[in-house]
Amino acid sequence: MKFTAKKTIKIAIVGGAVAATALLSACSGNGVAGNGSPVRNAAETAAAAEQVPEGAGRGAASGGTGGSGATSNGDVNCSEHGGQVGAPGRQKMDLIAVAATDGTTPGCTEAFNVISEYYDKLPQAEGPGERVLDVQGRWTCARQADAAGAQGAVVCGVPNDSLQLETRPAGGTGQAPDKQVRKFPNSTHSVQFTGYDADVRMARFQLTVPGKGGDARPVDGKTYRLPLQPGGKVFSAATLCPSESGTVTIDDAGLGNGPCSQDKLIQQLTEGNPVRAQISVNGDDRIASVKEIYHP
């Protein structure tokens, strides 16, 4: 995969973004720093770690195969090579190239390029989530909805693709964000799904409790977003994955137990069909299981 380095990045992008400029320039052969410069050496290390062959397909060699900065789950901490990143006046974070279930991982060069342009475009961002729809011509980036204020981590994805990168609180290990930026780790909730944001691969939902006549009643009226755990379980009661015979498949608690799939769930949410379900959230604030709540 071949990328054209940006030759200028606004001065407002500080810290990690400056390191990103050096990284991109080094990868394209432009001499930003003199020989022996620590900045240049870090950039050359990052470029060497990627080893992206000419004309390569999606992803980079640094993703998930034990390269420098790779973690046990395949994610790559690009900040180990090019420094931390962050918008002006906000917490600096590690830049993580996330390993997808299909084995693809963004290269660190592209990751720095994307996050730098996102910070550059923040003044034109949409809404409280600071969403930018066009980054590098194909990426969409947004601040995580479950993060607090200016400390929020950023998630970037390519619509209809598995590529994803994100920023995480500093730690140098490439682990998931610290607990202070999580909303529902290791918990179970009744929810009403309200949609799916394909650009950042997150499901939208409201917390609910049973109301009159079995209808769902919102707990606080807020809409939350969480990503689905790769390989997570989905179970249908009647509408998620309807059987040919129309049989309802539920357990004694009225929760679906008919095997379904995340793709079917995403399809329902993308088409605007509300789904009531019980969700289980893992320690990384990802939805590990979805059980449709049956209501006649």
C-alpha distance (Angstrom), angle and dihedral (degrees) to the residues before:
residue distance angle dihedral
M1 . . .
K2 3.79 . .
F3 3.78 125.6 .
T4 3.80 132.3 -174.7
A5 3.78 112.5 -127.1
K6 3.78 119.2 -124.8
K7 3.80 109.2 -118.8
T8 3.79 95.9 -157.1
I9 3.77 134.4 33.0
K10 3.78 121.6 -176.8
I11 3.78 116.2 -97.9
A12 3.82 88.1 -124.3
I13 3.81 89.0 73.8
V14 3.79 100.3 81.9
G15 3.78 138.8 177.5
G16 3.79 108.9 5.7
A17 3.78 92.8 21.3
V18 3.81 90.3 59.5
A19 3.78 88.1 52.7
A20 3.78 88.3 48.8
T21 3.80 90.5 55.6
A22 3.78 90.1 53.6
L23 3.78 91.1 46.9
L24 3.79 94.7 51.2
S25 3.78 93.7 44.6
A26 3.80 91.6 50.3
C27 3.79 91.2 50.1
S28 3.80 91.2 52.8
G29 3.79 93.8 46.1
N30 3.84 98.0 -108.1
G31 3.79 113.2 140.7
V32 3.80 105.1 -128.0
A33 3.78 95.8 157.7
G34 3.77 132.3 27.2
N35 3.78 124.3 -103.2
G36 3.77 111.7 -69.4
S37 3.82 94.0 22.3
P38 3.84 112.1 147.4
V39 3.80 89.2 -137.9
R40 3.78 92.6 53.6
N41 3.79 92.0 44.3
A42 3.82 91.3 53.2
A43 3.78 90.1 49.4
E44 3.79 92.3 49.7
T45 3.81 89.7 49.4
A46 3.80 90.9 53.4
A47 3.79 92.5 47.0
A48 3.78 91.3 49.1
A49 3.80 91.5 48.4
E50 3.80 91.6 57.4
Q51 3.81 97.5 49.6
V52 3.79 92.2 -177.2
P53 3.83 107.9 -174.5
E54 3.78 119.9 -131.8
G55 3.82 109.9 -86.8
A56 3.83 93.1 9.3
G57 3.80 120.6 164.3
R58 3.79 128.7 -121.3
G59 3.78 118.4 -34.7
A60 3.78 130.7 20.3
A61 3.75 137.3 -99.6
S62 3.79 90.4 -110.0
G63 3.79 92.6 67.4
G64 3.78 119.7 102.2
T65 3.78 99.8 -33.4
G66 3.77 100.8 100.3
G67 3.80 98.1 -89.5
S68 3.79 121.3 151.4
G69 3.79 108.9 -61.0
A70 3.81 94.2 16.0
T71 3.81 117.6 136.3
S72 3.77 131.9 -151.9
N73 3.82 90.8 -92.9
G74 3.81 92.0 52.3
D75 3.82 97.3 -107.4
V76 3.79 115.9 136.4
N77 3.81 123.4 -139.2
C78 3.79 100.7 -144.1
S79 3.81 91.2 -177.6
E80 3.78 89.1 72.9
H81 3.81 85.2 71.5
G82 3.80 106.4 29.4
G83 3.81 107.6 21.6
Q84 3.78 134.9 -106.9
V85 3.79 124.6 -53.3
G86 3.78 137.2 -146.8
A87 3.78 145.7 144.0
P88 3.82 117.0 -92.8
G89 3.79 112.0 -74.9
R90 3.79 94.4 11.3
Q91 3.76 136.8 104.5
K92 3.79 114.8 -75.4
M93 3.80 112.9 -123.8
D94 3.77 141.3 -174.9
L95 3.80 116.9 -95.4
I96 3.80 110.7 -130.5
A97 3.81 127.3 -164.5
V98 3.81 101.2 -150.2
A99 3.79 119.5 -138.7
A100 3.81 111.5 -130.6
T101 3.79 124.1 -145.3
D102 3.81 89.7 -109.4
G103 3.80 90.7 59.4
T104 3.81 99.0 -106.0
T105 3.80 121.2 131.6
P106 3.83 128.7 176.8
G107 3.77 114.4 -112.2
C108 3.82 116.5 -112.6
T109 3.80 91.7 -118.4
E110 3.79 90.5 58.4
A111 3.81 91.4 41.8
F112 3.82 92.7 57.2
N113 3.78 90.5 43.6
V114 3.81 91.9 52.8
I115 3.81 97.9 44.6
S116 3.82 92.1 46.0
E117 3.80 92.1 53.7
Y118 3.82 90.5 45.7
Y119 3.81 92.0 55.6
D120 3.80 88.9 45.0
K121 3.83 90.6 55.2
L122 3.81 97.4 44.9
P123 3.84 93.4 107.8
Q124 3.83 87.5 63.7
A125 3.84 95.0 42.9
E126 3.81 122.7 130.0
G127 3.81 123.2 -112.5
P128 3.82 132.4 -38.3
G129 3.81 91.4 -44.5
E130 3.80 89.5 60.4
R131 3.79 92.6 -133.3
V132 3.80 118.7 -175.1
L133 3.79 113.1 -168.1
D134 3.79 101.1 -166.9
V135 3.79 117.2 49.2
Q136 3.80 117.5 154.2
G137 3.80 88.4 -12.1
R138 3.80 97.2 -70.1
W139 3.81 113.0 35.1
T140 3.81 128.7 93.0
C141 3.80 119.6 -157.8
A142 3.80 131.9 -171.7
R143 3.78 139.3 166.2
Q144 3.80 111.5 -104.6
A145 3.79 110.8 -96.1
D146 3.80 92.7 -140.9
A147 3.80 94.1 55.5
A148 3.77 123.1 99.0
G149 3.78 119.0 -109.6
A150 3.77 119.9 -70.1
Q151 3.81 92.1 -5.0
G152 3.81 92.4 69.2
A153 3.76 120.3 133.6
V154 3.81 119.2 -128.9
V155 3.81 127.4 -126.1
C156 3.80 122.3 -162.7
G157 3.79 127.2 -172.1
V158 3.77 142.2 166.0
P159 3.83 112.4 -119.4
N160 3.82 112.6 -114.9
D161 3.79 89.9 8.6
S162 3.81 136.0 91.8
L163 3.80 96.8 -128.7
Q164 3.80 114.0 118.3
L165 3.78 138.9 162.6
E166 3.78 131.4 178.9
T167 3.78 144.1 175.7
R168 3.79 120.5 -115.9
P169 3.81 133.6 -173.5
A170 3.77 112.1 -83.5
G171 3.76 117.2 -85.0
G172 3.77 106.1 121.8
T173 3.80 93.4 -129.1
G174 3.79 100.8 89.9
Q175 3.79 91.5 -124.4
A176 3.80 124.3 148.9
P177 3.82 119.2 -78.8
D178 3.79 119.1 -70.5
K179 3.78 117.4 -92.4
Q180 3.78 94.3 -102.1
V181 3.82 89.7 73.6
R182 3.82 94.2 47.7
K183 3.78 125.0 92.7
F184 3.80 107.9 -173.5
P185 3.84 111.5 17.0
N186 3.82 116.1 165.4
S187 3.80 95.1 -2.1
T188 3.82 142.7 118.6
H189 3.82 125.2 -134.9
S190 3.79 142.1 174.5
V191 3.80 108.1 -125.9
Q192 3.76 144.6 171.1
F193 3.79 109.8 -135.8
T194 3.80 112.1 -138.7
G195 3.79 103.5 -178.4
Y196 3.78 148.5 -44.5
D197 3.81 127.9 -101.0
A198 3.80 103.0 -148.0
D199 3.79 92.9 -176.4
V200 3.82 91.7 68.0
R201 3.83 96.2 17.8
M202 3.80 96.3 -121.4
A203 3.80 131.1 139.4
R204 3.81 117.9 -133.4
F205 3.80 120.0 -141.1
Q206 3.80 147.0 155.1
L207 3.79 124.7 -134.0
T208 3.81 111.3 -114.7
V209 3.79 144.2 -175.0
P210 3.82 126.6 -161.0
G211 3.80 113.9 -83.1
K212 3.79 134.4 -170.9
G213 3.77 115.0 -43.8
G214 3.79 91.4 11.4
D215 3.80 94.3 -66.7
A216 3.78 119.4 143.0
R217 3.80 118.2 -107.1
P218 3.84 120.1 -159.8
V219 3.80 115.0 -116.3
D220 3.80 99.2 -150.5
G221 3.82 105.5 -7.5
K222 3.81 91.3 -118.3
T223 3.78 123.8 131.7
Y224 3.79 117.3 -135.8
R225 3.80 133.1 -170.6
L226 3.78 129.9 -149.4
P227 3.81 132.8 166.6
L228 3.79 121.6 -117.2
Q229 3.77 116.3 -110.6
P230 3.81 109.5 -113.2
G231 3.78 107.1 -103.5
G232 3.80 92.5 11.1
K233 3.81 119.7 160.8
V234 3.81 125.4 -106.1
F235 3.81 124.1 -170.7
S236 3.79 126.0 -167.6
A237 3.79 127.9 -145.7
A238 3.80 100.5 -177.7
T239 3.81 115.9 -44.1
L240 3.80 108.7 35.2
C241 3.80 93.9 65.2
P242 3.82 105.2 1.6
S243 3.78 116.2 -160.5
E244 3.80 120.3 -124.6
S245 3.79 89.8 -115.1
G246 3.81 93.0 48.6
T247 3.80 91.4 -119.3
V248 3.81 117.0 164.6
T249 3.82 112.0 -128.6
I250 3.81 111.2 -160.1
D251 3.79 140.0 138.6
D252 3.80 127.5 -126.8
A253 3.82 90.6 -80.3
G254 3.80 93.0 55.5
L255 3.81 93.3 -106.9
G256 3.77 122.4 135.8
N257 3.79 117.1 -100.2
G258 3.80 99.7 171.9
P259 3.82 110.4 114.4
C260 3.79 112.1 -109.2
S261 3.81 134.2 157.1
Q262 3.78 140.9 -114.1
D263 3.80 89.2 -117.7
K264 3.81 90.5 59.6
L265 3.80 90.9 48.1
I266 3.80 91.8 49.1
Q267 3.81 90.4 48.2
Q268 3.81 91.5 53.2
L269 3.80 92.5 48.1
T270 3.81 93.6 44.5
E271 3.81 89.9 52.9
G272 3.81 89.6 53.9
N273 3.81 97.4 -109.5
P274 3.82 110.7 149.0
V275 3.79 112.7 -129.9
R276 3.78 125.0 -163.8
A277 3.77 112.9 -151.7
Q278 3.75 148.7 149.7
I279 3.79 110.0 -116.6
S280 3.78 130.3 -163.3
V281 3.81 115.4 -152.4
N282 3.80 122.0 -156.4
G283 3.80 127.9 -140.6
D284 3.81 91.8 -87.5
D285 3.82 91.7 57.7
R286 3.79 93.3 -107.2
I287 3.81 123.4 134.5
A288 3.80 104.2 -108.5
S289 3.81 99.1 178.0
V290 3.80 138.6 13.1
K291 3.81 122.9 -161.7
E292 3.79 115.4 -174.7
I293 3.81 113.0 -128.6
Y294 3.79 109.9 -130.6
H295 3.80 118.7 -132.1
P296 3.82 121.0 168.7
